[in-house]
Amino acid sequence: MPAKILDNQDPKTKEYLAKIGEVVVLLNHLEAMVEFWIWELIGAEGNAGVKQQIGRRITSPLGFEKKVQLLRSLVVERCGKKRAREFEEILELLMKCCKARNDIVHSQWFIQYGNEKEGIPSTTHKINIPKVLKPQRSFNFSKAIKDVDLSELDQSVSEINIAIEKLMRFFTSSLQG
């Protein structure tokens, strides 16, 4: 019987799957918050439903990075240069989260992969082919593969939560004063 590539009954594998899922859900939440604040800053006329429809038409074709760039432009326009400078720290966090999102979501995961009988310890790898597969460049597989520890995913969760908190704090304080 061939070895399983992913043993989803293994407790450690379940931990990885849960943590990857947590990262993805939080990143989707962060993206939704970015969209929400874009919609608010656009300032479309009408009730909430109309504002959301207009906002969705603008943001739905954009990837996360483009949404962050649009939000930054709107902060400059609507909040002024002083607040825009304060937003730069949050912008850096958002761009870091954007990179983490692309890396985590677009990677192939090999969780607890190895063969103890052959002396290859089980570990977790993520392979991000799009990261290193570029036109007119030679492919270097060693740059595409990375061992990942649960603590790295925990770090991503922490960074995303900090980004969400700072984003919300920035806009709630901007709207109040």
Contacts in CASP RR format, 6 or more apart in sequence:
PFRMAT RR
TARGET T0000
AUTHOR 0000-0000-0000
METHOD contacts of the structure
MODEL  1
MPAKILDNQDPKTKEYLAKIGEVVVLLNHLEAMVEFWIWELIGAEGNAGV
KQQIGRRITSPLGFEKKVQLLRSLVVERCGKKRAREFEEILELLMKCCKA
RNDIVHSQWFIQYGNEKEGIPSTTHKINIPKVLKPQRSFNFSKAIKDVDL
SELDQSVSEINIAIEKLMRFFTSSLQG
3 115 0 8 1.000
5 110 0 8 1.000
5 113 0 8 1.000
6 13 0 8 1.000
6 110 0 8 1.000
6 111 0 8 1.000
7 13 0 8 1.000
7 112 0 8 1.000
8 14 0 8 1.000
8 17 0 8 1.000
10 112 0 8 1.000
12 111 0 8 1.000
12 112 0 8 1.000
13 111 0 8 1.000
13 112 0 8 1.000
15 150 0 8 1.000
16 109 0 8 1.000
16 111 0 8 1.000
16 112 0 8 1.000
16 124 0 8 1.000
16 150 0 8 1.000
16 153 0 8 1.000
17 111 0 8 1.000
19 150 0 8 1.000
19 153 0 8 1.000
19 154 0 8 1.000
19 157 0 8 1.000
20 104 0 8 1.000
20 109 0 8 1.000
20 153 0 8 1.000
22 153 0 8 1.000
22 157 0 8 1.000
23 100 0 8 1.000
23 104 0 8 1.000
23 153 0 8 1.000
23 156 0 8 1.000
23 157 0 8 1.000
23 160 0 8 1.000
24 104 0 8 1.000
24 105 0 8 1.000
26 157 0 8 1.000
26 160 0 8 1.000
26 161 0 8 1.000
26 164 0 8 1.000
27 64 0 8 1.000
27 97 0 8 1.000
27 100 0 8 1.000
27 101 0 8 1.000
27 104 0 8 1.000
27 105 0 8 1.000
27 160 0 8 1.000
29 164 0 8 1.000
30 94 0 8 1.000
30 97 0 8 1.000
30 160 0 8 1.000
30 163 0 8 1.000
30 164 0 8 1.000
30 167 0 8 1.000
31 64 0 8 1.000
31 67 0 8 1.000
31 101 0 8 1.000
33 164 0 8 1.000
33 167 0 8 1.000
33 168 0 8 1.000
34 64 0 8 1.000
34 67 0 8 1.000
34 68 0 8 1.000
34 71 0 8 1.000
34 94 0 8 1.000
34 167 0 8 1.000
35 55 0 8 1.000
35 56 0 8 1.000
35 59 0 8 1.000
35 67 0 8 1.000
37 71 0 8 1.000
37 74 0 8 1.000
37 167 0 8 1.000
37 171 0 8 1.000
38 55 0 8 1.000
38 58 0 8 1.000
38 59 0 8 1.000
38 67 0 8 1.000
38 70 0 8 1.000
38 71 0 8 1.000
38 74 0 8 1.000
39 51 0 8 1.000
39 52 0 8 1.000
39 54 0 8 1.000
39 55 0 8 1.000
39 56 0 8 1.000
39 58 0 8 1.000
39 59 0 8 1.000
40 171 0 8 1.000
40 175 0 8 1.000
41 71 0 8 1.000
41 74 0 8 1.000
41 75 0 8 1.000
41 77 0 8 1.000
41 78 0 8 1.000
41 79 0 8 1.000
42 51 0 8 1.000
42 54 0 8 1.000
42 55 0 8 1.000
42 58 0 8 1.000
42 74 0 8 1.000
43 51 0 8 1.000
44 50 0 8 1.000
44 51 0 8 1.000
44 54 0 8 1.000
44 55 0 8 1.000
45 51 0 8 1.000
58 70 0 8 1.000
59 67 0 8 1.000
59 70 0 8 1.000
62 70 0 8 1.000
64 98 0 8 1.000
64 101 0 8 1.000
64 102 0 8 1.000
65 95 0 8 1.000
65 98 0 8 1.000
68 91 0 8 1.000
68 94 0 8 1.000
68 95 0 8 1.000
68 98 0 8 1.000
71 94 0 8 1.000
72 84 0 8 1.000
72 87 0 8 1.000
72 91 0 8 1.000
75 83 0 8 1.000
75 84 0 8 1.000
75 87 0 8 1.000
76 84 0 8 1.000
79 87 0 8 1.000
79 174 0 8 1.000
83 170 0 8 1.000
83 174 0 8 1.000
86 170 0 8 1.000
87 170 0 8 1.000
89 166 0 8 1.000
90 163 0 8 1.000
90 166 0 8 1.000
90 167 0 8 1.000
90 170 0 8 1.000
93 159 0 8 1.000
93 162 0 8 1.000
93 163 0 8 1.000
93 166 0 8 1.000
94 163 0 8 1.000
94 167 0 8 1.000
96 159 0 8 1.000
96 163 0 8 1.000
97 159 0 8 1.000
97 160 0 8 1.000
97 163 0 8 1.000
100 156 0 8 1.000
100 159 0 8 1.000
100 160 0 8 1.000
103 126 0 8 1.000
103 128 0 8 1.000
103 131 0 8 1.000
104 126 0 8 1.000
104 156 0 8 1.000
106 128 0 8 1.000
106 130 0 8 1.000
106 131 0 8 1.000
107 126 0 8 1.000
107 127 0 8 1.000
107 128 0 8 1.000
108 126 0 8 1.000
108 127 0 8 1.000
108 128 0 8 1.000
108 129 0 8 1.000
109 124 0 8 1.000
109 125 0 8 1.000
109 126 0 8 1.000
109 127 0 8 1.000
110 124 0 8 1.000
110 125 0 8 1.000
110 126 0 8 1.000
110 127 0 8 1.000
111 124 0 8 1.000
112 122 0 8 1.000
112 123 0 8 1.000
112 124 0 8 1.000
113 122 0 8 1.000
113 123 0 8 1.000
113 124 0 8 1.000
113 125 0 8 1.000
114 120 0 8 1.000
114 121 0 8 1.000
114 122 0 8 1.000
114 123 0 8 1.000
116 122 0 8 1.000
123 147 0 8 1.000
124 147 0 8 1.000
124 148 0 8 1.000
124 149 0 8 1.000
125 145 0 8 1.000
125 146 0 8 1.000
125 147 0 8 1.000
125 148 0 8 1.000
126 145 0 8 1.000
126 146 0 8 1.000
126 148 0 8 1.000
127 144 0 8 1.000
127 145 0 8 1.000
127 146 0 8 1.000
128 144 0 8 1.000
128 146 0 8 1.000
129 144 0 8 1.000
131 143 0 8 1.000
131 144 0 8 1.000
132 139 0 8 1.000
132 140 0 8 1.000
132 141 0 8 1.000
132 143 0 8 1.000
132 144 0 8 1.000
133 139 0 8 1.000
133 144 0 8 1.000
END
